[in-house]
Amino acid sequence: MSTLGKVLLVLVFLASLGFLYVAARAVKTQHVFRTLANEYTAAIAQRDAEVEKLRGTTAISGSPAGLLQVIRQLEVLLSNQGRVWFDCGIAGRDNASLTVQVADPVGLGDKSIVYVFEQHPQPATYDDGIHSNNRPLAYLGEFKVSNVAGNQVKLEPTRRMMSGQMQAFTNSPGPFALYEQMPIDLHAVWQEVKNGRADKLPRFLDGAVVSAEVLKEFQRDGDPPIEGTDLDERILVELKFTKDYSALTPAEQGELRNLGFNIVNLRTPAGDDVKDAEGKVVSVDISKVIQKDAIAYFMRGLPDGRIGPGRRLVEMGIAQEQRRMYSRQLRDYALLFRQVLAELPTLENRIRDLVANITAKQDEKTKLDQDNMIQVAIYKLLQDEHAKLLGERDAVVEYQLELADRLDQVRKQIAKLEAENQRLAKLVRQAQIEEADRINREAREKVSKQGE
């Protein structure tokens, strides 16, 4: 081999060593990058899981409440806009006031207004957190704080109480619940109860006069609706927008506004109205709501029978329907109590009139009962007389039959006598004729003798 060939061979060998080193480094670098990528992927997945947990979109047993749960609880608190003092026992009462024992009377100042309700006493075992002993509860009414002495709070009614309220005010053993504001009805509260303790939901309504249909409404709230049975106005739809409001054509924007969808109320996932810090319902322009990939909640129908946003937005291709939920009719307790209290005087007067009418009717009934007793006695006498007359009638009928038989026999005898009389009459006539002939013959004979 020439010297040049040996030099080229050495150069190729050295170049191979260089390429071998570069390849080894490349493999090492790829391994390091793959390891880092796997670590970063795992870290990202863990971070996403932590984010979802903090958001509250995934429920993890034993973990703290997520952002959604905290927001929902905050919404409930903001919606309530008032404090409640539970388990207030009786410390004293008279004809004009009620004194209760409050564990923490902070916020109950002089002339504060509270709404007082009877409350079930806390049971010995409070594992499920439900006050329940199946005793109907009463609303005592609106009271004014007239004095606070330590933990004892003196309450005086702000208006004349009705008879039912006065009876509870006088005789209720307590305890009581004092509400800073009249309780409000929320989907979120009952859905939380149903989701966590569905089997105990009926016990939360102990003491309330509710029908099986009303209980079923609470149990179905938030569940999928019954297609073909539930009205659209009771169906809440979760929507995901497919485009921004700015992407809508002027005709689509105009149609939404013509349909009355220019201003809408924001709703929570439970179906409650979103309220601000002052307790007012948050209403926003529809252009602020329609954002691509945003989630919103609208009713499928409106109370007046018109199509609701939850249906029309899907029909227009602006949003996609994610799910439907049955949304029961919320109750305005403040309005209901005001209406009932306004009607109670009329109802109580009506009850008094009915009681007086019942008393009068009872007196009439007593008199009629007495008259009825006399009539019954007379009826018994008449029954006895009737039975006696029936016996006499039977005897008369029997006697008539006997007389008829005797009369028939007499008639037969008369007929026989008549026949005998006719025979005898013929014999008598014949005897008379014969006797007349004898006498005439004797007379002629005698005359003849005298002539001779």
Residue pairs with C-beta under 8 A, 6 or more apart in sequence:
1 9
49 58
52 58
52 66
53 60
53 63
53 66
54 66
54 67
55 66
55 67
55 68
56 65
56 66
56 67
56 68
56 69
56 70
56 71
57 66
57 68
58 66
65 73
68 269
72 188
72 192
72 268
72 269
72 270
75 188
75 268
75 272
75 274
75 275
76 186
76 188
76 189
78 275
78 276
78 277
78 279
79 184
79 186
79 272
79 273
79 275
79 279
80 181
80 183
80 184
81 181
81 278
81 279
82 179
82 180
82 181
83 107
83 180
84 177
84 178
84 179
84 180
85 102
85 103
85 104
85 105
85 108
85 114
85 177
85 178
86 119
86 175
86 177
87 103
87 119
87 122
87 175
87 177
88 100
88 101
88 102
88 119
88 153
88 174
88 175
88 176
88 177
88 178
89 100
89 101
89 174
89 175
89 176
90 98
90 99
90 100
90 101
90 173
90 174
90 175
90 176
91 99
91 100
91 101
91 152
92 98
92 99
92 152
93 99
93 169
93 170
96 156
97 146
97 154
97 155
97 156
98 116
98 140
98 143
98 154
98 155
98 156
98 169
99 152
99 153
99 154
99 155
100 152
100 153
100 155
100 174
100 175
100 176
100 178
101 151
101 152
102 108
102 151
102 152
102 153
102 178
103 151
105 148
105 151
105 153
107 180
108 114
108 145
108 148
108 153
108 178
109 145
109 148
110 145
110 146
110 147
110 148
111 144
111 145
111 146
112 144
112 145
112 180
113 142
113 143
113 144
113 145
113 158
114 142
114 143
114 145
114 155
114 178
114 179
114 180
115 139
115 141
115 142
115 143
115 178
115 179
115 180
115 181
115 182
115 183
116 139
116 140
116 141
116 142
116 143
116 155
116 176
116 177
116 178
116 179
117 137
117 138
117 139
117 140
117 176
117 177
117 179
118 137
118 138
118 139
118 140
118 168
118 172
118 174
118 176
118 177
118 207
119 131
119 137
119 174
119 175
119 176
119 177
120 131
120 132
120 133
120 135
120 137
120 206
120 207
121 131
121 133
121 174
121 175
122 131
123 131
123 132
123 133
128 197
128 200
128 203
130 200
130 203
130 204
130 206
132 203
132 204
132 206
132 207
133 206
134 206
134 207
135 206
135 207
136 207
136 208
136 209
137 207
137 208
138 164
138 165
138 167
138 168
138 172
139 165
139 337
140 157
140 161
140 165
140 168
140 169
140 172
140 176
141 157
141 158
141 159
141 161
141 165
141 169
141 341
142 157
142 158
142 159
143 155
143 156
143 157
143 158
143 178
144 155
144 156
144 157
144 158
145 153
145 154
145 155
146 154
146 155
146 156
147 153
147 154
148 154
153 178
155 178
157 169
161 169
162 341
162 344
162 345
162 348
163 348
164 344
182 333
182 334
182 337
183 333
184 332
184 333
184 334
185 330
185 331
185 332
185 333
186 270
186 272
186 330
187 221
187 222
187 268
187 270
187 271
187 272
187 327
187 328
187 330
188 268
188 270
188 272
190 201
190 218
190 221
191 221
191 222
191 270
193 200
193 201
193 204
194 201
194 218
194 219
194 221
194 222
195 222
198 219
201 215
201 218
201 219
202 215
205 215
205 218
217 328
217 329
218 328
220 326
220 328
221 271
221 326
221 327
221 328
222 270
222 271
222 325
222 326
222 327
223 325
223 326
224 323
224 324
224 325
224 326
225 234
225 235
225 324
225 325
225 326
226 326
230 326
231 301
232 299
232 300
232 301
232 307
232 308
232 311
233 299
233 300
233 301
233 302
233 303
233 305
233 308
234 301
234 326
234 327
234 328
234 329
235 299
235 300
235 301
235 310
235 324
235 325
235 326
235 327
236 267
236 271
236 297
236 298
236 299
236 300
236 310
236 324
236 325
236 326
236 327
237 297
237 298
237 299
237 300
237 308
237 310
237 311
237 314
237 321
237 322
237 323
237 324
237 325
238 269
238 295
238 296
238 297
238 321
238 322
238 323
238 324
238 325
239 295
239 296
239 297
239 298
239 310
239 313
239 314
239 319
239 320
239 321
239 322
240 293
240 294
240 295
240 319
240 320
240 322
241 290
241 291
241 292
241 293
241 294
241 296
241 313
241 318
241 319
242 292
242 317
242 318
242 319
242 320
243 290
243 292
243 318
244 290
244 291
244 292
245 253
245 286
245 287
245 288
245 289
245 290
245 291
247 292
248 256
248 290
248 318
252 316
252 318
253 287
255 316
256 262
256 286
256 312
256 316
257 286
259 306
259 307
259 312
261 286
261 309
261 312
261 313
262 285
262 286
263 283
263 284
263 285
263 286
264 283
264 284
264 286
264 289
264 298
264 309
265 273
265 274
265 281
265 282
265 283
266 273
266 274
266 282
266 283
266 284
266 289
266 296
267 273
267 274
267 296
267 297
267 298
268 274
268 297
269 297
271 297
271 325
271 327
273 281
273 282
274 281
274 282
275 281
275 282
276 282
289 296
290 313
290 318
290 319
295 322
296 319
297 310
298 308
298 309
298 310
298 313
299 308
299 309
299 310
299 327
300 308
300 310
300 311
300 324
301 307
301 308
301 310
301 311
302 308
307 315
310 321
313 319
314 320
314 321
